Amino acid sequence: MRNAMPNTSQRLRIALPAWGRFVARAARALVIAEGHPTTIGLTVPDRGYAAALAAAQIVLLRDRALPMAPSDLDRHVAALRALEPGAPVEIQRRERVVPATFEGFSGDGEDELMHVRGRADAALSRFPVRSARMVRIADQSAGAAAATARKVHRPELVRALRGDALALSFVTTTRLDCLIVGTASRLQEELFGERLFVSANPRDEVSGCLQDLVRAEGCAGASRYWRTQLVSSASGPGDETGALSPHTVIFDGGRGYVRWRHCWPSAHQLVVLDRSAPSAQEAAYEMSAEFAGRREGPESGALARLTIPASLEAIAFERAGA
């Protein structure tokens, strides 16, 4: 995502500022971090778009690192084998997702086939087991929406960054890569605000909004399948959200960090503070206390190779007791 350019008018494309590029790199550091849960704290001159940019980077890099790969195939086939005959499934066919029922397996070894029957035309299709990724167990909570074939919208920004085939999987699968704790209305404005272009070349019109990559649940474009959840920093998580295990929690502002950081102890944390906001001082104090009690051993290398711009401050450490 480092080449994406935010658009501030219909004609002008402006490169991400240095602090914006650093936020994306800090997010990447958490994606590749090894060992114990890590906290990265950033103090920026203006945190506008910082959390959304970081979430886009996390979701995109997690999708690159952990797509449905051959190593997942055995687990997927095992889940299909556990289905009762007639169980609802979906078949991915180019740009369409077709509802079907799973009818079982036949044969064995390399000749083993899966049997799937279309719900619209009752036609029986047979797929080799190696193609099992084309068949997904249906989301039964989706109700009647799953009963008809539908064309899946793949945003051009996602297609440009992930390719056509992987873009379809990206927009039709759910995984909790990221939680953002902040002000929901503000976050939604940022998710759908500025356009991002994959190139500075004015002839290259491929663009999209941050929501195309973040895929925040309940927002436009991610009503059924999502990769991110938004949590209000004022009211905090509900019981179900508090029980989740996201890869990374982004705290957009100090208030959410002070109140809710304990809710996801095993997750990495990215804390974005606006130095002009009243909540920044209290959050910085709490973070300093956690830094003082950090896990003993070598300093976290999360930011070791990054040059910190003069416009912001940054700290990284592995949390004790996590």
N, C-alpha and C positions, 0 to 999 in steps of 0.2 A: 504493500500500500504506500510505499515511500514516494512513488511517482504521482500519486493522486494530487490533483490541484483543486482547491476550492474556488468557486466562481462567485465573485461579488457583484457582477453585473452580467448582462447578456453578452457582452463583447470582451470583457477583460478576464483573464485567468491569472491568478496570483498564487505563487508557490506557498506551501505551508511555511509559517515562520519557524525560526530555529527552535523555539520552545515546543511547537506542535510536533516537529519531527522528533524531538527528544522524548516527548510523551509516548509516541508510537514505538520508539526504541526501548523505552522502559517497559512498555507492555510486552514487547517481544522477549525481554529478559525474563519476565515472569513465566512466559510460555515454555521457555527452555530451561528454567531453573530446576536444579536437582536438589535432593535432600529435603530438609524440613520446610514447612510453610514460611514464606518470606513476605516481609512488608517493604514496600517502596513508598516513601513519602515525598511529594513534590509540592513546592510552593511556587506558584506561577503568578505573573502580573495580572492575568485575567483568565479564569478557568473556563471561559466559554468554549464549547466544543471539545475540551480536553477529554472528558470522560467518554464521550461518544467516539472520538478518534481512537482512544485506547481500546474500547470494546470492539470496534471494527477490526483492529489489528489482532486482538486476541482470538476472536471468532474465526477470522480468515486463516491465521497461522495454525490454530487447532484443527481446522478442517484440512489443511494441507498435511499436517503431521498425523492425523488420526481419521482418515476417511475409512469407509468400509473397504477393507483390504482383504487379500486372500487369507490373512491370519484370522479374520473374522468369519470366514466362510463356514468353517466347521460349526461354530456356535450358531450361525444363522440357520444352517441346515438342521441342526439339532432342534431348534425352536420350531421349525416347520414340521419335523417329524412328530412333535408332541401335539400337533393340532388334530382335532377331531374332523372326520370327513364333513365337508360342507362349511368349514370355518371360513369367515370372510378374509380375503387377501386383496392385494392390489398388484397389478402388473404395470411396470414402467415400459412404455413404448414411445420412444422418442420424446415428443413434447406432451404426451398424454399419459394420464394415470387412469387405468381401466379397472373398475371393480370386478372381482371374480370370487369364486369359492375354491378352496383347496381340496383336491380329491384323493391325494395320497401319492405313493411311489410305486414303481414297478421296475423289475429287473434288479441287477446288482452290479457292483464294481463300476467300471468305466461306462457300462451300458445302462446304468440306472437312470430312470426318468422321473420327473415330477409331473403330476397331472393337475391341471388348473382349468376350471370351467368359467367362461365369461358369464356374467350375470345378465347382460343385456340380450345376448343371442344364444346362450346355452352351449356355445361351441366349446369343445374340449381341446385344449392345447397341451402339448407335451414339451418339456424343457429338460435338457441335460442338467444334472446336479451342479455342474460347474457354472451354470447360468442362474443359480439360485438367487443372486442378488437382484435379478429382475423382478422377483416376487417378494412382496413385503406383507407381513401380517397387518391387517387393516386396523386403523384407529377406530375402535367401535364406539368411542365416546363422541365421534363426529356425527353420529346419527345418520339422518337421511342424506346428508351431503355426500356420503361415501357411496351411495347407491347408483350414481350416474357417472359416466366417464366425463372427464373435464380436461381442458387444455391448461397446462401449468405455465404461469408467467415466470420466465427466467429473466430477471433484470439484466440489461446489457452490461452493466458494470460487473456483475457477478460472472457473466459469460466471458468477459474479457480477462478477468483475473483467474478463473478456474476452468475455463473451457466448457463447451456445450454439455458434454456428458456429466461432468462433475457438478455443473451448475444445477442440473435437474435434481441430483441427489441432495445438494446443498439446500434447496428450497422445499424439499419434501421429506425432510427428516428433522427430528427433534432431539436436541441434546443440550443440557445446561452447561454451557461453557463459561458464562459470565453473569453476575448479578451487578446491577448498578444501583447504588443507594443514593438518592438525591431528591430533587424536586421534580415530580413527574411531568408537570406542564413544561418546565424549562427543558427537560431532557427531550421531550417529544418535539419541541420546536427545533432543537438542534439536529435531531434525527432526520427531519424533513426539510430543514432550512436550506443551506447552501448546496449547490451542485458540486460534485467532485468529478474531475476529469482524469483519465488515466495518462494523459499526455498534455504537455504544454503547447503542442502543435495545434494551431487554430483549425486546421483541416480535419483533425481527429475529433469527432463529435461524441465519442463514447463517453457516457457520463452516468451518474446516478446520485442518489442520496445516501447518507450514512446508514439509514435503516435497511437498505439493500444488503448491507454486510452485517450489521448488528443483529437484525432479525429479532427485535424486542417483542415478546409475547403480547398479544392484544392490540398491537399497533397495526396500521395498514400494511398489508403484505405479509403478515406473520400471525394471522388469526388462528391457524391450525397447526402449523409447524414453526418452530422457533429455536433460537440458540441463546437468547438472553432474556432475563426477567428484570423488570424495574421495581424497585422498592422505595416507598416514601420514607424520606429521612425523618419526617414528623411523626408518622404513626408506626413505622417499623414493620418488620415482617409478620405475617400471620403464622399460625402454627405450622402449616404445610410448608411455607417458604422457609421458615426457620429451620426445618428439618432437612432441607436440601443440602447437597454437597457440590457446590459449584467449583470449578477449577480456580476462578479468580473472582474476588469481590472488589468492585471499584467504588470508592466513596467519593462522590462528587460534592465536596464541601466538608467542613469540619464537624457539623452537627451530627451527621449520620455516623461518622467514625466514632465520636465520643459515646454515642448512645447504643450503637448496634454492632460494634466490631466483634464482640464476644459471641455472636450468634453462629458464626461459621469458622470455628477454630482451625479446621484443617485446610482452609482455602488460602491461596496467596491473596495479598491485599495490595491494592494500588490506591493511595490516598492523595487526592488533588485538592490543595488548599489555595484559596485566593487570599493573598496577604492583606488585602484591604477589608476582608470580611471580618466581622466581630468574632465569629466562631473559630477563626484560624488560630488565635492565640491559645484557646483552651485545648484544641486538638493537638497543637504543637507540643503543649505541656504533657498531654497524655502519651503522645508518641515518644517523647524524650524519656518518660518513665519506662515505657516498654523497651526502648533501646538500651537503657541502663540495665534491664533485667534480661537482655537477649541471651540466646543460647551461647554457651561458652565455646570457644574454638576460633578458627580463622574468621575474619570478617567476611560477610556475604559478598560474593563476587558478582552479584546481579548487575551492578553498575560499573564494575571494574574497568571495562574497556570502552566506556562511553565518556565523551567529553561533555561536561555539563555547561550549557550556555550561561553567560553572565546574567541573563534576565531571570533565572530561577535558581532555587536551592533544592537539593535532593539528598536523600538518605536511604539506605537499604540495610536490612538486617534479618536474620532468621529468628523467629519468635521462640521464646522459651515456653515449655509446657504445651506446645502445640503437637 
